[in-house]
Amino acid sequence: MTGSRRWPLVVIGSSPFVAVWSGWVGLGGMTGFGVVRPLPGIWDGLTLDTAITLPIGVEAYAVYALAVATSPRVMPAGVRRFAWASAAASLFLGMAGQVAFHVMTAHGVTSAPWWVTALVSCLPVLVIGAASVLWHLVARVGPVSEPVSQPVSQPVSERAPVTVTAPVMPA
C-alpha cells in the first residue's frame, strides 16, 4: 500500500488514539506512574510524566507485531506465530487496561487496587521483552525477499475474458 493510500488510517486511528491515550495515562496516574526527574543533578528542570510509557509501549508494540505478522516477507512460521500471538496479547492487555480505567473511573476510584498496580507496573518490562524477542527473530530472517504473492500488474482491459456458465438443471 502506498503512502498516499494510507491517509484513511490516520483519520480512522485518530479517534482510538485519543481514547486509548487518555485511558492509559489515566490508569497510569491511578497506579503510581507520574512525573519524575529523569536526570537529577544533570538537568534538574527536566521532568517526564511516566504515564505516557503505557500507551506508547503497549499499543505501539501491538502495531509493530501486527506489521510483522502480516508482512509479505518470507519468514519462518515460528516468527510469524510469535508475532501473531504477541500482537493478540498486546491488544488484549490494551483492552484490559481500558476496561480497568473506565470501570474504576465510573465507580469513583482514584487509586487502583494493589493487584492492578502490580499488573500495570509489569507492562513496560513485558513490552520491552516481547519487542526485543520479535526484533531479534525478524533480524535472523535476513534481508527482505520477494513477497509470497505478487499483485496482478496487468490492467483489467488486457486480461483474458472470463466466461461464466450456469449449471443446467435436469427437467
C-alpha positions as CSV (number, residue, x, y, z in Angstrom):
1,M,0.0,0.0,0.0
2,T,1.5,3.3,-1.0
3,G,1.7,6.2,1.4
4,S,-1.0,8.2,-0.5
5,R,-3.5,5.4,0.1
6,R,-2.7,5.2,3.8
7,W,-4.2,8.5,4.7
8,P,-7.6,6.9,5.8
9,L,-5.6,5.1,8.5
10,V,-4.7,8.5,10.1
11,V,-8.4,9.5,10.2
12,I,-9.5,6.1,11.4
13,G,-6.7,5.8,14.0
14,S,-7.0,9.3,15.5
15,S,-10.2,8.6,17.5
16,P,-9.0,5.4,19.1
17,F,-5.6,7.0,19.7
18,V,-7.1,9.8,21.8
19,A,-9.3,7.4,23.7
20,V,-6.5,4.8,24.3
21,W,-4.0,7.5,25.2
22,S,-6.3,9.1,27.8
23,G,-7.3,5.7,29.3
24,W,-3.7,4.6,29.7
25,V,-2.5,7.9,31.0
26,G,-5.4,7.9,33.5
27,L,-4.7,4.3,34.6
28,G,-1.0,5.2,34.9
29,G,-1.9,8.0,37.3
30,M,-4.1,5.6,39.3
31,T,-1.2,3.1,39.6
32,G,1.6,5.4,40.6
33,F,3.1,6.3,37.2
34,G,3.7,10.1,37.3
35,V,6.1,12.9,36.9
36,V,9.8,12.1,37.6
37,R,13.1,14.0,37.1
38,P,15.0,11.6,34.9
39,L,18.3,13.4,35.1
40,P,18.7,14.7,38.7
41,G,21.9,16.7,39.2
42,I,22.4,16.9,35.5
43,W,19.3,18.7,34.3
44,D,17.1,19.3,37.3
45,G,14.4,21.2,35.4
46,L,13.7,18.2,33.1
47,T,10.6,16.3,34.0
48,L,8.7,13.4,32.4
49,D,5.3,12.0,33.1
50,T,5.9,8.3,33.0
51,A,2.2,7.5,32.4
52,I,2.9,8.1,28.7
53,T,5.0,5.0,28.7
54,L,1.9,2.8,28.8
55,P,0.1,3.8,25.6
56,I,3.4,4.2,23.7
57,G,4.7,0.8,24.8
58,V,1.6,-1.4,24.8
59,E,-0.2,0.0,21.7
60,A,2.9,0.7,19.6
61,Y,4.1,-2.8,20.2
62,A,0.8,-4.2,19.0
63,V,1.2,-2.2,15.8
64,Y,4.8,-3.5,15.3
65,A,3.8,-7.1,16.0
66,L,0.8,-6.9,13.6
67,A,3.1,-5.4,10.9
68,V,5.5,-8.4,11.3
69,A,2.6,-10.9,11.4
70,T,1.0,-9.6,8.2
71,S,4.3,-8.8,6.4
72,P,4.6,-10.1,2.8
73,R,8.2,-11.2,3.6
74,V,9.0,-14.8,3.6
75,M,9.8,-15.8,7.2
76,P,9.7,-19.0,9.3
77,A,6.3,-20.0,10.7
78,G,7.6,-19.6,14.3
79,V,8.4,-16.0,13.8
80,R,5.0,-15.2,12.3
81,R,3.3,-17.3,15.1
82,F,5.1,-15.3,17.8
83,A,4.2,-12.0,16.1
84,W,0.5,-13.0,15.9
85,A,0.4,-14.3,19.5
86,S,2.2,-11.3,21.0
87,A,0.1,-8.8,19.0
88,A,-3.0,-10.5,20.3
89,A,-1.6,-10.4,23.8
90,S,-0.7,-6.8,23.5
91,L,-4.2,-5.9,22.2
92,F,-5.8,-7.9,24.9
93,L,-3.7,-6.1,27.6
94,G,-4.6,-2.8,26.0
95,M,-8.3,-3.7,26.2
96,A,-8.0,-4.9,29.8
97,G,-6.2,-1.6,30.7
98,Q,-9.0,0.4,29.1
99,V,-11.7,-1.6,30.9
100,A,-9.9,-1.2,34.3
101,F,-9.5,2.5,33.9
102,H,-13.1,3.2,32.8
103,V,-14.7,0.9,35.4
104,M,-12.6,2.4,38.2
105,T,-13.4,5.9,37.0
106,A,-17.1,5.2,36.7
107,H,-17.0,4.0,40.3
108,G,-15.1,7.0,41.7
109,V,-11.9,5.1,42.3
110,T,-8.9,7.4,42.4
111,S,-6.2,4.9,43.3
112,A,-6.0,1.4,41.7
113,P,-6.1,-1.7,43.9
114,W,-2.6,-3.2,44.6
115,W,-3.1,-6.1,42.1
116,V,-4.0,-3.7,39.2
117,T,-0.9,-1.6,40.2
118,A,1.2,-4.7,40.2
119,L,0.0,-5.8,36.7
120,V,0.3,-2.4,35.2
121,S,3.8,-2.0,36.6
122,C,4.9,-5.1,34.7
123,L,3.7,-3.9,31.3
124,P,6.8,-1.9,30.3
125,V,9.0,-4.9,31.2
126,L,6.8,-7.3,29.2
127,V,6.7,-4.9,26.2
128,I,10.5,-4.5,26.0
129,G,10.9,-8.2,26.3
130,A,8.5,-9.1,23.6
131,A,9.8,-6.3,21.3
132,S,13.3,-7.5,21.8
133,V,12.5,-11.1,21.0
134,L,10.5,-10.2,17.9
135,W,13.1,-7.7,16.7
136,H,15.8,-10.4,17.0
137,L,13.7,-13.1,15.3
138,V,13.0,-10.8,12.4
139,A,16.7,-9.8,12.1
140,R,17.6,-13.5,11.8
141,V,15.3,-13.9,8.8
142,G,17.8,-12.0,6.7
143,P,17.3,-9.4,4.0
144,V,13.9,-8.6,2.6
145,S,13.0,-11.1,0.0
146,E,10.3,-11.2,-2.6
147,P,6.7,-11.2,-1.2
148,V,5.0,-14.6,-1.2
149,S,2.5,-13.5,-3.8
150,Q,2.8,-10.7,-6.3
151,P,-0.1,-8.4,-7.1
152,V,-1.5,-8.6,-10.6
153,S,0.0,-5.7,-12.5
154,Q,-1.8,-6.2,-15.8
155,P,-4.7,-3.8,-16.4
156,V,-8.2,-5.4,-16.3
157,S,-8.7,-4.4,-20.0
158,E,-5.7,-6.6,-21.1
159,R,-6.7,-9.7,-19.2
160,A,-8.3,-12.7,-20.9
161,P,-12.1,-12.6,-20.7
162,V,-13.8,-14.9,-18.2
163,T,-16.8,-16.9,-19.2
164,V,-19.3,-17.9,-16.6
165,T,-21.8,-20.6,-17.4
166,A,-24.7,-21.6,-15.2
167,P,-25.3,-25.3,-14.4
168,V,-28.1,-26.9,-16.4
169,M,-30.8,-28.3,-14.1
170,P,-32.5,-31.5,-15.1
171,A,-36.1,-31.2,-16.3
